[in-house]
Amino acid sequence: MLNNTAVDRKTLAWIKQGVDETLKSVSHAPDEFARNTDDVSPIQCCIEPLHRVKGAVEIIGIQGALLLTLELEQLARALINNNVMQKKDAAEVLATGMLQLPGYLESLYFGQPDIPLVLLPLLNDIRAIQDKELLTEGEFFSPDLMITAPQQTESPCIIKGDIETVAKKLRPGYLSGLLGVIKEEQVTENLEKLILVVDNLQIASATAKAKQLWWIALGVIESLYEQGLESSIAVKILLGRVDRQIQRVIEFGEQMLTEDPPDKIIKNLLYYIAQSSTKNEQVIEIKKAFGLDYPDDSMVEKARENLYGFNANLIESVSAQVKEELATIKDALDIAMHAQAGSTSGLSAILQHFNTVANALGMLGMSTPKELIDEQKHFLKPKIDLNETLDDEDFMHIASTLLQVESSLSSLSSTLDASHNSGNLPPAEYEKLLKLVAKEIIKEIHGIKDNINSFSLNPADTELLDNIPQRLDHIAGAAHMLRHKTQMSLSRAIGDYIARELIEKNNTVSTISLDLLADAITGLENYYQTILEESVAPEIGLQVASQSITQLGYPPKEDNVKTAYNNIKPATNVTLTHSA
C-alpha cells in the first residue's frame, strides 16, 4: 500500500524545529567537501546529525522523510568509504536532499499527506549517483498478500478432470488470446478468451494461492475488457507471466504455487488494479479486499512542485549566500579593472567563489545559471594561470553573466529546474515541449510500424524499409534534443539493425526476429505514450526495447545507456521481462 496519511501537526511541530536546526548546522558540509574531495571530514560531520533526524522522523512515523534520511545517510557513508566515482556531483545531490528534507516536513505541517512517492525523483538521484538500481512507483506499493479470494458460487468447470488436465487443455486458448491482445488484433474477442480460461482455472483450483492468483489476474483482464485500464506493454508482459504460472501448474501441479508463490506477479497485478477505473463488480471487490487506494497523479505532481516553495527559509538562506559570493567576485573584478588596468594578478582566489556559487545554484536546481557560472570560471582560469590582461569587453561579459544569475535568483520560483528538465526552460514550458515532441515521435513510429507490418507480409519487398533508418535517426535527434540518451541510443540501435541486416545484407528474417523487432519499436513507442498520458513506470517500455534489440545482436551503445538519467536496469520489485 502506498502510504498516504496526514501527520499530527502538534507532534510534527515538536520535532520540526530541531530537524531544521540540525540540518542547517551541517548545510555547509557538502560544499566544503566539493572544494576538496580528498578530505571527507565535512561529510563525516553529517552522519551523526542525519542519524538523529532519522530517529526523530521514525518515532512519529513519517515514512517519506524516513526513506529520504536513510538514503542520504547511505550516500554520506558511501562518500566516506570512497564508493562514489562522481564525488562533486554526489556532494550536490547530498546538499539538495538536505535542503528538501525540511521542505518535505514543512509541507506536511501545512496539511499535505505523507506520500513517499513525492520524493521518488530525488531518491532516484541519490541512488543513481551510487550506481544503485533505481526505484519505481511499484516500490512504494505493499498490499497484504495474505488476503484470499472469496468463495465462489458453485458452477461447473467447462473441462472435466484434475487441475493439471484443465490447465493443459485451456492453455492453448490463453496463448491464442494473449497473442491477439499483444498484436492488438480483435482485442475484445481475445480478451474474452482470456476471461474464459482464467475464470475456469479459478473454478478448478483447490488451493488458496492458486485461487488468489487467478482471481486477481481475472480482475486485470476484466479491467482491460471494460477499458478501465490501458493495454500497455507492461500489462501485456504481465499477462505473459501469468501464462508461465499456468505452465507451472501443468508441469508440477497447483501445489507449486503455494510452495513457491508468484507474489511479485500478484503484487504487480494488484498495482494495475489499483489504477483501474472500471466499475466491474469483481474489480471493485478486489480493491475493497486489499484496500487499494492510489494517490492521484495530479496530487503527487503538485506536491513535488511545492517541495521548494514550502522550504522558503532555507532557500532564502542559500540565495543570500550566493549573492554574498557574487558581491565578492564583483568587487575583485572591479579592482582588477580600475586599479590594475585589467591585470589578472591576484584574481586566483575568486575561482573558488565561482565554485561555491555553482554548487549552491546546483543545490537549488538552477542548472542554467550554474552553467553560466561554470562557463565564466573556465574562461577566467587559463587567463589567471597565465597572468593575462582582460579588456573592457571581457569585464562587461562577465558582469553581464553575474547580473543574469542575480536576476534568476530574484525570480527563483520560475527558474527552478526539475531533474528531468532540459536546463533551459521552466518546468511547465519543458513539460509542454516534451509532450509535443512525444506526440510527433509516436506519429513517426506509427508510420514505421505500418511499413514493418507490410514488410512482414512481403519480405521480398525491402523498398518498404528504405526510409526507416532515416526516420529512426530523426527520432534519435529529437531524443537528443530532450537529452534522452537512452532513447536516442535505442533508436539508433533499431535503425542500425534494419539498415544492416534487413536492407544491406537482405537476410531472410525469421518470425521470432520480426517479433523482437516489433517489441523493440513498441517498447520505444510505449515510453513516449506514457509521457503523453502521464502513466507510471515508463522505464518498462525502454527495458523491453533494450532487451529485444540486444537479442537481435544490436545492443544500445553502453556509454549512452549508463549515463542516461532513466536507468533501465530492472527495479527490485517490478521486474517484468519479455515472454510470450
C-alpha positions in Angstrom: 0.0 0.0 0.0 1.2 3.5 -0.8 1.5 5.5 2.4 -0.9 8.4 2.2 -1.6 9.7 5.7 -1.8 13.0 7.4 0.7 13.7 10.2 -0.4 15.2 13.6 0.7 18.9 13.4 1.5 19.2 17.1 3.8 16.2 17.1 5.4 17.4 13.9 5.9 20.9 15.3 7.6 19.3 18.2 10.4 17.8 16.1 10.4 20.1 13.1 12.4 23.0 14.6 15.0 20.6 15.8 15.4 18.9 12.4 15.7 22.3 10.7 18.4 23.5 13.1 20.3 20.1 13.0 20.5 20.1 9.2 21.2 23.8 8.9 24.3 23.2 11.2 25.8 21.0 8.5 24.4 22.6 5.4 27.8 23.9 4.5 29.4 20.4 4.6 28.7 19.2 1.1 30.1 22.5 -0.4 33.2 22.2 1.7 33.7 18.6 0.5 33.2 19.6 -3.1 36.1 22.1 -2.8 38.4 19.3 -1.7 37.1 15.8 -2.3 40.2 14.2 -0.7 39.0 15.5 2.7 36.0 13.6 3.9 35.8 15.2 7.3 32.9 17.6 6.3 30.9 14.5 5.2 31.7 12.7 8.4 30.2 15.6 10.3 26.8 14.9 8.5 26.5 11.3 9.7 25.5 11.9 13.3 23.0 14.7 12.5 21.4 12.6 9.8 21.2 9.7 12.1 19.5 11.9 14.8 17.0 13.2 12.2 16.3 9.6 11.1 15.4 8.6 14.7 13.1 11.6 15.1 11.1 11.0 11.9 11.0 7.3 12.6 9.5 7.9 16.1 6.5 9.8 14.7 6.2 7.5 11.6 6.9 9.9 8.7 7.7 7.3 6.0 8.7 9.7 3.3 11.2 11.6 5.5 12.5 8.3 6.9 13.2 6.9 3.4 14.9 10.1 2.3 17.1 10.3 5.5 18.1 6.7 5.1 19.2 7.3 1.5 21.1 10.5 2.5 22.9 8.7 5.3 23.9 5.9 3.0 25.2 8.4 0.4 27.2 10.1 3.0 28.8 6.8 4.2 29.5 5.8 0.5 31.4 9.1 0.1 33.4 8.5 3.2 34.2 4.9 2.1 35.2 6.2 -1.4 32.5 4.2 -3.0 31.3 7.0 -5.3 33.0 7.9 -8.5 31.4 11.4 -9.2 32.1 12.9 -5.9 31.3 16.5 -6.7 28.0 15.6 -8.2 27.3 13.4 -5.2 28.0 16.3 -2.9 25.5 18.4 -4.9 22.9 15.7 -4.6 23.5 15.3 -0.9 23.1 19.1 -0.4 19.8 19.0 -2.4 18.5 16.2 -0.2 19.4 18.0 3.0 17.6 21.1 1.6 14.4 19.3 0.6 14.1 17.2 3.7 13.0 20.2 5.9 10.8 21.3 3.0 9.0 18.0 3.0 8.4 18.2 6.7 7.1 21.7 6.3 4.7 20.6 3.6 3.3 18.0 6.0 2.9 20.7 8.6 0.7 22.7 6.2 -1.6 19.7 5.6 0.0 17.6 2.8 -0.3 13.9 3.4 2.8 11.8 3.9 3.2 10.4 0.4 6.8 9.0 -0.1 6.1 8.8 -3.8 6.5 12.6 -3.9 10.2 12.1 -3.2 10.8 9.5 -5.9 12.8 11.7 -8.3 15.1 12.8 -5.5 15.5 9.3 -4.1 16.5 8.1 -7.6 19.0 10.9 -7.9 20.6 9.8 -4.7 20.7 6.1 -5.8 21.8 6.8 -9.3 24.9 8.7 -8.2 25.9 5.5 -6.3 25.1 3.3 -9.3 22.3 1.6 -7.4 19.2 0.2 -9.0 16.5 2.9 -9.4 13.2 2.7 -7.6 9.9 2.6 -9.4 6.5 3.6 -8.2 5.8 0.0 -7.5 8.4 0.0 -4.8 6.0 2.1 -2.6 3.2 -0.4 -3.2 2.9 -3.1 -0.5 -0.5 -4.8 -0.5 -1.3 -7.6 2.1 -0.8 -10.7 0.0 -2.4 -12.9 2.7 -5.8 -11.8 1.5 -7.6 -14.8 -0.1 -10.1 -15.0 -2.9 -13.8 -15.1 -1.8 -15.8 -18.3 -2.0 -17.3 -18.8 -5.5 -20.8 -19.8 -6.2 -20.8 -23.4 -7.4 -20.5 -23.5 -11.1 -19.0 -26.3 -13.2 -15.7 -26.1 -15.0 -16.0 -26.4 -18.8 -13.3 -29.1 -18.7 -13.6 -32.3 -16.6 -10.6 -33.7 -14.7 -7.9 -32.5 -12.3 -6.4 -29.0 -12.4 -3.4 -30.2 -14.4 -5.7 -31.6 -17.1 -7.8 -28.5 -17.1 -4.8 -26.2 -17.4 -3.3 -28.3 -20.2 -6.5 -28.1 -22.3 -7.2 -24.4 -21.6 -3.7 -23.1 -22.1 -3.8 -23.0 -25.9 -6.8 -20.8 -25.7 -5.0 -18.5 -23.3 -2.0 -18.3 -25.6 -4.2 -17.6 -28.6 -6.0 -14.8 -26.7 -2.7 -13.3 -25.4 -1.1 -13.2 -28.8 -4.2 -11.4 -30.2 -4.0 -8.8 -27.3 -0.3 -8.3 -27.8 -0.7 -7.7 -31.6 -3.9 -5.6 -30.9 -5.9 -7.8 -33.2 -9.6 -8.5 -32.4 -8.8 -7.4 -28.8 -12.4 -7.8 -27.5 -12.7 -11.4 -28.7 -9.2 -12.3 -27.4 -9.8 -10.8 -24.0 -13.0 -12.9 -23.8 -10.8 -15.9 -24.4 -8.5 -14.9 -21.5 -11.5 -14.3 -19.2 -12.9 -17.8 -20.0 -9.6 -19.5 -19.4 -8.7 -17.8 -16.1 -12.3 -18.0 -14.7 -12.3 -21.7 -15.2 -8.8 -22.1 -13.8 -10.1 -20.4 -10.6 -13.1 -22.8 -10.5 -10.9 -25.9 -11.0 -8.3 -24.9 -8.4 -8.4 -26.1 -4.8 -5.5 -24.2 -3.1 -5.9 -20.6 -1.7 -2.8 -19.3 -3.5 -3.9 -20.6 -6.9 -7.4 -19.2 -6.5 -5.9 -15.8 -5.4 -3.7 -15.6 -8.5 -6.5 -16.4 -11.0 -8.9 -14.1 -9.1 -6.6 -11.1 -9.3 -5.4 -11.9 -12.9 -9.1 -12.0 -13.9 -9.6 -8.5 -12.4 -6.8 -7.1 -14.6 -8.3 -8.8 -17.7 -11.8 -7.5 -16.9 -10.3 -4.0 -16.5 -8.8 -4.3 -19.9 -12.1 -5.7 -21.4 -14.1 -2.8 -20.0 -11.4 -0.2 -21.0 -10.8 0.9 -17.4 -7.1 0.1 -17.8 -4.7 0.9 -20.7 -3.4 -2.1 -22.6 0.2 -1.1 -22.1 3.3 -3.1 -22.9 3.8 -3.7 -19.2 0.4 -5.1 -18.7 0.8 -7.4 -21.8 4.1 -8.7 -20.4 2.5 -9.3 -17.1 -0.2 -11.4 -18.7 2.6 -13.3 -20.3 4.0 -14.1 -16.9 0.6 -15.4 -15.8 0.9 -17.9 -18.7 4.1 -19.1 -17.1 2.2 -19.9 -13.9 -0.3 -21.9 -16.0 2.6 -23.9 -17.4 3.9 -24.4 -13.9 0.6 -25.9 -12.8 0.6 -28.2 -15.8 4.2 -29.4 -15.0 4.1 -29.5 -11.2 0.5 -29.2 -10.0 -1.1 -26.2 -8.3 0.7 -27.0 -5.0 3.8 -25.5 -6.6 2.1 -22.1 -6.4 1.9 -22.5 -2.6 5.4 -23.8 -2.2 6.9 -21.2 -4.4 4.3 -18.4 -4.6 4.4 -15.9 -7.5 4.0 -13.0 -5.1 5.8 -10.5 -7.3 3.4 -11.2 -10.2 0.4 -10.9 -7.8 1.7 -7.6 -6.5 2.2 -6.2 -10.0 -1.3 -7.3 -11.0 -2.7 -5.6 -7.9 -0.7 -2.5 -8.8 -2.6 -2.2 -12.1 -5.9 -3.0 -10.5 -5.3 -0.1 -8.1 -5.2 2.2 -11.2 -8.2 0.7 -12.9 -11.2 3.0 -13.4 -13.6 0.2 -14.3 -16.8 -0.3 -12.2 -16.7 -4.1 -12.8 -18.0 -5.9 -9.7 -15.0 -8.2 -9.4 -12.5 -5.4 -9.7 -14.3 -3.4 -7.0 -14.4 -6.5 -4.8 -10.6 -6.9 -5.2 -10.0 -3.2 -4.5 -12.1 -3.4 -1.4 -10.5 -6.6 -0.1 -6.9 -5.2 -0.5 -7.8 -1.7 0.4 -6.3 -0.4 -2.8 -6.1 3.4 -3.0 -3.6 5.1 -5.3 -2.6 8.7 -5.0 -4.0 10.9 -7.8 -1.2 11.8 -10.2 -2.0 15.5 -10.0 -1.7 15.4 -6.2 1.7 13.8 -6.4 2.9 16.3 -9.1 1.6 19.3 -7.2 3.3 18.1 -4.0 6.6 17.7 -5.9 6.3 21.2 -7.3 5.7 22.6 -3.8 8.7 21.0 -2.2 10.9 24.0 -2.8 8.2 26.5 -2.1 7.4 25.1 1.3 11.1 25.4 2.2 11.3 29.1 1.7 13.5 29.8 4.7 16.4 27.6 3.6 16.1 28.7 0.0 16.4 32.3 1.2 19.5 31.4 3.2 21.2 29.7 0.3 20.2 32.6 -2.0 21.7 35.1 0.4 24.9 33.1 0.4 25.1 33.1 -3.4 24.5 36.9 -3.5 27.3 37.4 -1.0 29.7 35.3 -3.1 28.6 37.2 -6.2 29.3 40.5 -4.5 32.8 39.3 -3.5 33.5 38.3 -7.2 32.3 41.7 -8.5 34.4 43.6 -6.0 37.5 41.7 -7.0 36.8 42.2 -10.7 36.1 45.9 -10.2 39.5 46.3 -8.5 41.3 44.4 -11.3 39.5 46.6 -14.0 40.1 50.0 -12.5 43.1 49.7 -10.2 45.1 47.1 -12.0 44.4 48.0 -15.7 42.8 44.6 -16.3 45.6 42.6 -14.8 44.5 39.1 -13.6 47.3 39.1 -10.9 45.8 38.2 -7.6 42.4 37.0 -9.0 43.1 33.3 -8.4 41.1 33.4 -5.1 37.8 34.3 -7.0 37.8 30.9 -8.8 36.8 29.3 -5.5 34.0 31.8 -5.1 32.8 30.7 -8.6 32.9 27.1 -7.4 30.8 28.0 -4.3 28.2 29.8 -6.4 28.0 27.0 -8.9 27.5 24.4 -6.2 24.8 26.4 -4.4 22.9 27.0 -7.7 23.1 23.3 -8.4 21.7 22.6 -4.9 18.7 24.9 -5.8 18.1 23.1 -9.1 19.1 26.1 -11.1 21.1 24.4 -13.8 21.1 27.2 -16.4 22.6 29.8 -14.1 25.0 27.2 -12.8 26.2 26.5 -16.4 26.7 30.3 -16.9 28.9 30.5 -13.8 30.9 27.4 -14.8 31.5 28.9 -18.3 32.9 32.1 -16.8 35.1 30.2 -14.4 36.5 28.1 -17.3 37.1 31.4 -19.3 38.9 33.0 -16.4 41.1 30.2 -15.1 43.6 29.9 -18.0 43.9 33.7 -18.2 44.6 33.9 -14.5 47.1 31.0 -14.6 49.0 32.8 -17.4 48.6 36.2 -15.8 46.9 37.6 -18.9 45.2 41.0 -19.1 41.4 41.3 -19.5 40.0 44.0 -21.7 36.8 46.0 -21.2 34.8 43.6 -23.3 35.8 40.7 -21.1 34.8 42.5 -17.9 31.5 43.5 -19.5 30.7 40.0 -20.5 31.5 38.6 -17.0 29.5 41.4 -15.4 26.5 40.7 -17.6 26.6 37.0 -16.6 26.7 37.8 -12.9 23.7 40.2 -13.3 21.8 37.4 -15.2 22.4 35.0 -12.3 21.3 37.6 -9.7 18.1 38.1 -11.8 17.5 34.4 -11.8 17.8 34.3 -8.0 15.2 37.1 -7.7 12.7 35.1 -9.6 13.6 31.7 -8.2 10.1 30.2 -8.4 10.1 30.5 -12.2 13.6 29.2 -12.8 13.7 26.1 -10.6 14.6 23.2 -12.8 13.3 19.7 -12.3 15.8 16.8 -12.5 14.4 15.8 -15.9 14.4 19.4 -17.2 16.5 20.4 -20.2 18.0 23.2 -18.1 16.9 25.9 -20.4 13.1 26.1 -19.8 10.9 26.5 -16.7 9.3 23.1 -15.8 5.8 23.9 -17.2 7.3 25.0 -20.6 9.6 22.0 -20.7 6.6 19.7 -20.0 4.7 21.3 -22.9 7.7 20.8 -25.2 8.2 17.2 -24.0 4.6 16.3 -24.8 4.7 18.0 -28.2 7.9 16.1 -29.2 6.5 12.8 -27.8 3.4 13.2 -29.9 5.4 13.7 -33.1 7.7 10.8 -32.3 4.7 8.5 -31.8 3.3 9.6 -35.1 6.6 8.8 -36.7 6.7 5.3 -35.0 3.2 4.5 -36.3 4.4 5.1 -39.9 7.4 2.9 -39.2 5.2 0.1 -37.8 3.0 0.2 -40.8 5.9 -0.3 -43.1 7.3 -3.1 -40.9 3.9 -4.9 -40.9 3.8 -4.6 -44.7 7.3 -6.0 -45.0 6.4 -8.9 -42.7 3.7 -9.9 -45.2 6.1 -9.5 -48.2 9.7 -9.9 -47.1 11.0 -9.7 -50.7 9.9 -6.0 -50.9 12.8 -4.4 -49.0 11.9 -1.0 -50.5 9.3 -0.8 -47.7 12.3 -0.4 -45.3 14.3 2.2 -47.2 13.4 5.3 -45.3 13.0 3.7 -41.9 16.7 4.1 -40.7 16.4 7.8 -41.6 13.1 8.1 -39.7 14.6 6.5 -36.7 17.6 8.8 -37.0 15.1 11.7 -36.8 13.6 10.2 -33.6 17.1 9.9 -32.2 17.7 13.5 -33.0 14.5 14.5 -31.2 15.6 12.4 -28.2 19.0 14.0 -28.2 17.3 17.5 -28.1 15.4 16.3 -25.0 18.7 14.9 -23.5 17.0 11.4 -23.6 20.3 9.5 -24.1 18.8 6.0 -23.6 16.0 6.7 -26.0 18.5 8.1 -28.5 20.8 5.1 -28.4 17.8 2.7 -28.7 16.5 4.5 -31.8 19.9 4.3 -33.4 20.4 0.6 -32.5 17.0 -0.3 -34.1 17.9 1.7 -37.1 21.3 0.0 -37.4 19.7 -3.4 -37.3 17.2 -2.6 -40.0 19.8 -0.9 -42.2 22.5 -3.6 -41.9 20.5 -6.9 -41.5 17.4 -6.3 -43.5 18.4 -3.8 -46.2 22.2 -4.2 -46.8 22.5 -7.9 -46.2 18.9 -8.6 -47.3 18.9 -11.5 -44.8 15.9 -13.8 -44.6 14.2 -12.8 -41.4 12.5 -15.2 -39.1 9.2 -14.7 -37.4 11.0 -14.6 -34.0 13.3 -11.8 -35.2 10.4 -9.8 -36.6 8.6 -10.2 -33.2 11.7 -9.0 -31.4 11.9 -6.0 -33.8 8.3 -5.2 -33.2 8.8 -5.4 -29.4 11.8 -3.1 -29.6 9.8 -0.5 -31.6 6.7 -0.9 -29.5 8.7 -0.5 -26.3 10.1 2.8 -27.5 6.6 3.9 -28.5 5.2 2.9 -25.1 7.7 5.1 -23.4 6.6 8.2 -25.2 2.9 7.2 -24.8 3.4 7.2 -21.0 4.7 10.8 -21.3 1.5 11.9 -23.1 -0.7 10.0 -20.7 1.4 10.7 -17.6 1.3 7.0 -16.8 3.5 5.1 -14.3 6.7 3.0 -14.9 7.7 4.5 -18.3 11.1 2.7 -17.9 9.5 -0.7 -18.5 9.0 0.1 -22.2 12.6 1.1 -22.5 13.6 -2.1 -20.8 11.6 -4.2 -23.2 13.1 -2.3 -26.2 16.6 -2.7 -24.9 16.3 -6.4 -24.2 14.6 -7.1 -27.6 17.2 -5.2 -29.8 20.0 -6.7 -27.8 18.7 -10.2 -28.5 18.9 -9.2 -32.2 22.6 -8.5 -31.8 22.4 -4.7 -31.7 22.7 -3.6 -28.1 22.3 0.1 -27.4 25.7 1.8 -27.0 26.8 1.2 -23.4 28.1 4.8 -22.9 24.8 6.3 -23.6 22.7 3.9 -21.6 24.9 4.2 -18.5 24.8 7.9 -18.4 21.1 8.3 -19.0 19.0 9.6 -16.2 16.3 7.0 -16.7 18.4 3.9 -16.0 16.7 0.9 -17.5 18.1 -1.7 -15.1 15.2 -3.8 -13.8 13.9 -2.5 -10.5 14.0 -4.7 -7.4 10.3 -5.4 -7.0 8.9 -4.7 -10.5 10.9 -7.0 -12.8 8.9 -7.6 -16.0 10.7 -9.5 -18.7 9.5 -10.4 -22.2 7.6 -13.5 -22.5 5.0 -14.9 -24.9 
